[in-house]
């Protein structure tokens, strides 16, 4: 029942107990140990069982070995981004409904939440992914619609309850050329899985050193990433809390303290026609910026476990309605 280490501990306790002056006190200690050690034994046994079954992946990066409990579960389809420029709202809604029908969240009477998608305007350009990382002062703003539509990664992938977006664009320079053109910063998952019990979706992203740079001389400037709750909000998961993180730091600039890793925060994401693209008449894009959901990586691999609720939880330790895990790996 016990391993060698446990047996050695018990022998020492027994030698202490048989000393006549320590019998009563020693018996109390032994009773407490016997009550505690089987639990420890079961944890070890369960962990070994998980390793054997493959539920725990041992991920080796550089010379470090990290054991991450990654639910294998059911593999989820990741739908590609597409070009939305100048489509009508009805066409976008039909695309959305078709993808929801094939998702975990299919329901007979589904219709896109108008608080989330109702401000999409027909016959407008959309922000493209090609220039989401950097801006070019000497070029026309029309380049901002180039590439596949950034918001399509969320609309086309309803299972991506909490997406990730490159939150801040930096001025192009030769020193940032690799960063500006890095397609990993388009932030499309390479793998998604779903585990039924407990309900857990896992999204895995590829990351590289461009995620870790300081883009300017200002120490506050990082490669800030943003949690995007468009899909979560559409399906009624309005509250989120980052219960566990590794190699991830949330934005505390300006003395901000109410970040999503400190307390449950409410998703307020929506898609509308805004002027940030600089194109006359505006582009359809996601909004608003929320500092509470702003974070950057401090190393790779990096992980984040998010608890989601439909109603505001009284306590952040309340059992979530669903868990969403985000993993960044090389």
Phi, psi and omega per residue, in radians:
X1 nan -0.619 -3.139
X2 -1.950 2.680 3.088
X3 -1.506 -3.123 -3.054
X4 -1.070 -0.683 -3.131
X5 -1.109 -0.755 3.118
X6 -1.090 -0.740 -3.129
X7 -1.083 -0.693 3.118
X8 -1.097 -0.711 3.114
X9 -1.100 -0.756 -3.130
X10 -1.119 -0.668 3.122
X11 -1.068 -0.758 -3.136
X12 -1.139 -0.686 3.121
X13 -1.135 -0.719 -3.130
X14 -1.089 -0.719 3.126
X15 -1.104 -0.596 3.099
X16 -1.205 -0.703 -3.067
X17 -1.174 -0.714 -3.028
X18 -1.259 -0.168 2.991
X19 -1.181 2.090 -3.030
X20 -0.925 -0.573 -3.083
X21 -1.337 -0.132 -3.044
X22 -2.091 0.182 -2.978
X23 -1.024 -0.914 -3.051
X24 -1.121 -0.867 -3.122
X25 -1.102 -0.704 -3.128
X26 -1.147 -0.681 3.119
X27 -1.100 -0.668 3.100
X28 -1.106 -0.738 3.112
X29 -1.095 -0.792 -3.125
X30 -1.054 -0.725 3.133
X31 -1.076 -0.763 3.136
X32 -1.129 -0.711 3.137
X33 -1.122 -0.776 -3.126
X34 -1.108 -0.582 3.097
X35 -1.243 -0.584 -3.049
X36 -1.514 -0.675 -2.967
X37 -1.166 -0.621 3.085
X38 -1.048 -0.595 3.092
X39 -1.115 -0.766 3.124
X40 -1.076 -0.693 3.121
X41 -1.077 -0.758 -3.135
X42 -1.121 -0.642 3.106
X43 -1.086 -0.795 3.118
X44 -1.071 -0.767 -3.125
X45 -1.099 -0.753 -3.132
X46 -1.151 -0.688 3.136
X47 -1.113 -0.767 3.103
X48 -1.092 -0.659 3.118
X49 -1.104 -0.726 3.124
X50 -1.126 -0.705 3.113
X51 -1.088 -0.772 -3.129
X52 -1.098 -0.684 -3.085
X53 -1.352 -0.253 -3.129
X54 1.608 0.055 3.137
X55 -1.224 -0.430 3.042
X56 -1.843 2.207 3.067
X57 -1.710 2.290 3.023
X58 -1.649 1.913 -3.041
X59 -1.754 2.116 -3.139
X60 -1.782 2.119 3.078
X61 -2.266 2.245 -3.022
X62 0.955 -2.193 3.126
X63 -1.842 0.172 -3.107
X64 -1.791 2.548 3.062
X65 -2.025 2.126 -3.119
X66 -2.065 2.257 3.089
X67 -1.666 1.954 3.123
X68 -1.980 2.210 3.075
X69 -1.373 1.746 -3.074
X70 -1.950 1.930 -3.140
X71 -1.119 2.128 3.102
X72 -1.245 -1.057 3.039
X73 0.920 -2.602 -3.116
X74 -1.568 2.271 3.098
X75 -1.295 2.324 -3.131
X76 -1.804 2.476 3.114
X77 -1.259 2.356 3.037
X78 -1.850 1.981 -3.100
X79 -1.461 2.443 -3.084
X80 -1.228 2.744 2.990
X81 -1.189 2.859 3.124
X82 -2.584 3.009 -3.134
X83 -1.548 2.107 3.138
X84 -1.804 -0.126 -2.989
X85 -0.875 2.215 3.009
X86 1.197 0.259 2.984
X87 -1.296 2.827 3.052
X88 -1.484 2.833 3.066
X89 -1.047 -0.689 -3.139
X90 -1.075 -0.707 3.117
X91 -1.116 -0.726 3.114
X92 -1.121 -0.745 3.126
X93 -1.101 -0.666 3.126
X94 -1.160 -0.674 3.076
X95 -1.095 -0.794 -3.141
X96 -1.045 -0.841 -3.103
X97 -1.095 -0.652 -3.138
X98 -1.138 -0.711 -3.140
X99 -1.291 -0.615 3.087
X100 -1.111 -0.634 -3.136
X101 -1.034 -0.490 -3.118
X102 -1.717 0.123 -3.021
X103 -1.786 3.105 3.064
X104 -1.151 -0.331 -2.984
X105 -1.898 0.393 3.106
X106 -1.077 2.371 3.022
X107 -2.510 2.619 -2.999
X108 -1.043 -0.657 -3.041
X109 -1.854 0.440 -3.094
X110 -1.077 2.377 2.962
X111 -2.522 2.405 -3.095
X112 -0.920 2.321 3.121
X113 -1.063 2.084 -3.056
X114 -1.231 -0.396 3.043
X115 -1.191 -0.429 -3.133
X116 -1.665 -0.802 -3.003
X117 -1.970 -0.090 -3.000
X118 -1.192 -0.298 -3.124
X119 -1.629 0.069 3.039
X120 -1.115 2.261 3.139
X121 -1.817 2.503 3.139
X122 -1.283 2.644 3.006
X123 1.065 0.621 3.097
X124 -2.024 2.685 2.979
X125 -1.259 2.840 3.072
X126 -2.112 2.607 3.019
X127 -0.973 2.253 3.096
X128 -1.672 2.782 -3.090
X129 -1.358 -0.319 -2.996
X130 -1.074 -0.544 -3.051
X131 -2.199 0.603 3.113
X132 -1.387 -0.385 -3.071
X133 -1.475 -0.632 -3.021
X134 -2.453 2.773 3.027
X135 -2.062 2.737 -3.033
X136 -2.196 1.719 -3.045
X137 -1.022 -0.460 -3.070
X138 -1.589 0.086 -3.118
X139 -2.020 2.766 3.131
X140 -1.136 2.553 3.104
X141 -1.115 -0.285 -3.126
X142 -1.068 -0.336 3.131
X143 -1.207 -0.265 -3.076
X144 -1.252 -0.237 3.068
X145 -1.669 -0.026 -3.078
X146 -1.237 2.519 3.129
X147 1.621 3.074 3.106
X148 -1.127 2.628 -3.052
X149 -1.228 2.186 -3.049
X150 -1.020 -0.754 -3.088
X151 -1.209 -0.256 -3.115
X152 -1.158 -0.408 3.128
X153 -1.170 -0.493 3.086
X154 -1.475 -0.829 -3.095
X155 -1.100 -0.683 -3.102
X156 -1.411 -0.165 -3.075
X157 -2.264 1.318 -3.125
X158 -1.014 -0.505 3.134
X159 -1.186 -0.312 3.108
X160 -1.379 1.263 -3.040
X161 -0.970 -0.709 3.125
X162 -2.186 1.846 3.123
X163 -1.513 3.088 3.112
X164 -2.264 2.395 -3.109
X165 -2.263 2.482 2.999
X166 -1.238 1.930 -2.860
X167 -1.401 -0.509 -3.051
X168 -2.270 2.351 3.075
X169 -1.653 2.466 3.118
X170 -2.019 2.675 -3.131
X171 -1.123 2.296 -3.106
X172 -1.109 2.430 2.971
X173 -2.582 2.838 3.130
X174 -1.038 -0.602 3.141
X175 -1.185 -0.376 -3.133
X176 -1.834 0.200 -3.053
X177 -0.982 -0.776 -3.137
X178 -1.127 -0.755 3.116
X179 -1.079 -0.804 -3.047
X180 -1.108 -0.502 -3.080
X181 -1.850 0.147 -3.058
X182 -1.297 1.945 -3.104
X183 -1.257 -0.290 3.056
X184 -1.103 -0.462 3.126
X185 -1.385 0.012 2.911
X186 -1.247 -0.334 2.991
X187 1.010 0.960 2.935
X188 -1.754 2.256 3.113
X189 -1.073 2.635 3.042
X190 -1.700 -0.270 -3.134
X191 -2.734 2.456 3.019
X192 -2.403 2.467 3.129
X193 -2.360 2.816 3.103
X194 -2.340 2.261 3.065
X195 -1.965 2.254 -3.020
X196 -1.287 -0.670 -3.039
X197 -2.373 1.907 -0.084
X198 -1.328 2.724 -3.076
X199 -1.036 1.960 -3.057
X200 -2.510 2.195 2.997
X201 -1.849 2.354 3.090
X202 -2.110 2.289 3.086
X203 -2.093 2.243 -3.106
X204 -1.949 2.280 -3.135
X205 -2.071 2.614 2.972
X206 -1.528 2.387 3.105
X207 -2.350 2.806 3.121
X208 -2.534 -2.975 -3.051
X209 -1.119 -0.379 3.105
X210 -1.118 -0.367 3.084
X211 -1.299 -0.270 -2.985
X212 -1.891 -0.028 -3.037
X213 -1.336 2.851 2.935
X214 -1.851 1.849 -2.938
X215 -1.179 -0.363 -3.134
X216 -2.335 -3.108 3.112
X217 -1.323 -0.227 3.132
X218 -1.368 2.100 -3.073
X219 -1.090 -0.356 3.130
X220 -1.359 -0.281 -3.129
X221 -1.405 2.084 3.115
X222 -2.240 3.078 2.958
X223 -1.452 1.463 -3.068
X224 -1.314 2.225 3.083
X225 -1.897 2.702 -3.052
X226 -2.239 2.281 2.986
X227 -1.265 2.329 -3.096
X228 -2.079 2.070 -3.049
X229 -1.810 0.506 3.139
X230 -0.962 -0.882 -3.101
X231 -1.251 -0.731 3.120
X232 -1.001 -0.809 -3.115
X233 -1.162 -0.658 3.128
X234 -1.031 -0.617 -3.107
X235 -1.714 0.189 3.019
X236 1.581 0.066 3.088
X237 -1.531 1.554 -2.942
X238 -1.596 -0.278 -3.040
X239 -2.124 2.471 -3.063
X240 -2.443 2.552 3.071
X241 -2.523 2.261 3.090
X242 -1.465 1.655 -3.026
X243 -1.316 -0.418 -3.092
X244 -2.670 2.353 3.099
X245 -2.416 2.718 3.039
X246 -2.497 2.221 -3.104
X247 1.007 0.610 3.090
X248 -2.338 2.359 3.130
X249 -2.264 2.207 3.128
X250 -1.429 2.774 -3.023
X251 -1.328 1.939 3.103
X252 -1.904 0.231 -3.115
X253 -0.991 2.531 3.121
X254 1.290 0.313 -3.134
X255 1.327 0.267 -3.118
X256 -1.177 2.334 -3.077
X257 -2.144 -0.277 -3.001
X258 -1.595 0.811 -3.113
X259 -1.385 2.863 -3.021
X260 -1.179 -0.258 3.059
X261 -1.539 -0.026 -3.141
X262 -1.899 -0.566 -3.118
X263 -2.755 2.728 3.098
X264 -1.071 2.341 3.109
X265 -2.133 2.775 -3.070
X266 -1.702 2.312 3.022
X267 -1.230 2.342 3.094
X268 -2.222 0.252 -3.040
X269 -1.106 2.528 3.013
X270 -2.703 2.934 3.073
X271 -2.024 2.298 -3.127
X272 -2.564 -3.107 3.036
X273 -1.678 1.987 -3.107
X274 -2.142 3.000 -3.067
X275 -1.740 0.097 -3.047
X276 -1.116 -0.411 -3.120
X277 -1.297 -0.311 3.119
X278 1.417 -0.006 3.128
X279 -1.495 2.406 -3.118
X280 -0.973 2.275 -3.115
X281 1.548 -0.167 3.061
X282 1.446 2.991 3.135
X283 -2.247 2.675 2.989
X284 -1.308 2.248 -3.126
X285 -2.747 2.893 3.119
X286 -1.355 2.670 -3.131
X287 -2.802 2.861 -0.152
X288 -1.635 3.093 2.959
X289 -1.308 2.307 -3.130
X290 -2.249 1.937 -3.091
X291 -1.081 -0.542 -3.115
X292 -1.027 -0.471 -3.088
X293 -1.806 0.259 -3.093
X294 -1.608 2.301 -3.139
X295 -2.655 2.881 3.015
X296 -2.420 2.802 3.129
X297 -1.501 2.459 3.044
X298 -1.885 -0.075 3.108
X299 -3.084 2.942 3.119
X300 -2.305 2.257 0.147
X301 -1.295 2.733 3.080
X302 -2.325 2.517 -3.098
X303 -2.412 2.673 3.093
X304 -2.537 2.290 3.065
X305 -1.917 2.099 -3.105
X306 -1.902 2.315 3.005
X307 -1.761 2.285 -3.109
X308 -2.073 2.457 3.098
X309 -2.324 2.665 3.056
X310 -1.442 -0.610 3.085
X311 -1.957 2.647 -3.130
X312 -1.052 2.154 -3.134
X313 -1.331 2.489 3.078
X314 -1.207 -0.562 -3.141
X315 -2.352 2.557 -3.105
X316 -1.260 -0.189 3.107
X317 -1.567 0.003 3.122
X318 -1.058 2.461 3.117
X319 -0.996 2.226 -3.093
X320 -1.275 2.727 3.018
X321 -1.250 -0.537 3.036
X322 -2.768 2.616 3.103
X323 -1.910 2.467 3.137
X324 -2.265 2.120 -3.108
X325 -1.912 2.397 3.112
X326 -2.098 2.260 -3.115
X327 -2.218 2.273 3.015
X328 -1.927 2.202 -3.136
X329 -2.396 2.790 3.117
X330 -1.362 nan nan
